[in-house]
Amino acid sequence: YTAIIMVTIDEVNDVNIPDIEGIDFVDYVNEEQLEDVMHLVQKDLSEPYSVFTYRYFLHRWPQLCILAVPSDSADKRPIGCVVCKIDVKRDDDIDAASENTDAAKVNYTGYIGMLAVETNYRRSGIGTALALRAIQRMQQMGCQSIQLETEVTNKGAMRLYEDRLGFIRE
C-alpha cells in the first residue's frame, strides 16, 4: 500500500538547508553516474525500476538529481541521491459564464520520484538535506507544491516526509 503525500511550497519556504559535515552535495552530470543512482535506489525498492525510468527522470530534469558524496571519497561514489521531476498542468476550470478564455492557469507540481541513502549513512540528516535541496530547486523552477508516493510500511520515509518536512497524506 502506497501513500500519496503532498506539501505546498509555502510550508517549506523558511526552512534552513543543512550542510552535513564530511558530505558534498553534487549535481548529476551525465550517464556515467546512472549506474550509481540505480544501485542506490534499487536496494530498497519492492519492484525495481527499468533503466528507462531512470533515464526519463535524469535526461529531462538533470538539475533535479542531487547526489551526496563523502568528501574524503577517492572514487566520488555517491552514498545518497534524490531524483525528481516537474509536472505541468493547465487549469482549464473556466467559469462557463465567463467570456475570458485566457483564464486558464499553468500549475507546476514537483514530484520526488526517488530518494535513497546507504544504510550505514542513514539517520545523519543526509536524506533531509537532499530532499530540502530538491524542494528548493523545484520552488525556484516555479512549483507551487511537491508530491511523492511511498510505501506506508516505510517508517523512515514516513517520518522524514511527514514529521520533518511537513508533507500531508492525501
Disulfide bonds with the S-S distance in Angstrom:
none
